[in-house]
């Protein structure tokens, strides 16, 4: 009789999905010179932040005509020279996919941004002497302890509420809003599933990175008038906005 050794041995691997932070380089032009200049300039602003950072090259917005195809090999080489680690391409035409596979990169389908359905006005006539149904619970996650360097906290559904400091090197992510009732010095990513209505609120803004639905800003780009202040971060016309929260002001958006 044959014995199945896998029944007695402990598993050596575990393969499962996970929510990880990966930078996305979205290409808006095929002009190699402009791409090179702007990428080098961007990386030079915060070289330690981009060092060894995994990146996905998003080709989905490029013109797909043959005479305007990007030299993907040169772009991947440029990324590696700048210290980035390209791991995959997303979208684009078959020619790009063939080159990516030759370079041992993954090929991802074009992303489908999560769209929140519009709420249509609804008139309901309630029957007499009938109690209203309970309000649906909105999922959220509360963290009461400081989040230290190297730690990652994820709220895969709903909001993330942190009642302490987020240290440099720490990372917090949420499907919806992020609230930090302390200093935000690490990375905060709200709307990680593409929710453009998501916002980040904090009492002291000095983050390494803030991001809403993939639109991000690094610490070196923070303006001095918002640094160290209570702030909210949100999207407006697909641009990341940072607004100082003045609790004495009546003009909060």
Protein Blocks (a to p, Z undefined) as FASTA:
>chain_A
ZZdfklmpccfbdcddddddddddddfbfbfklmmmmmmmmmmmmmmlmgopacdddfkl
pcfbfklcccfklmmmmmmmnopacfbdeejifklmmmmmmnopacdddddddddddddd
ddddddehiacdddddddddddfbdcdehiacddfehjdddfbdcdehiacddfbdcddd
bddfbdcdehklopakbccddfbdcbfbdceehiacdfklpcfklgopacddddeehiac
dddddfkbckbZZ
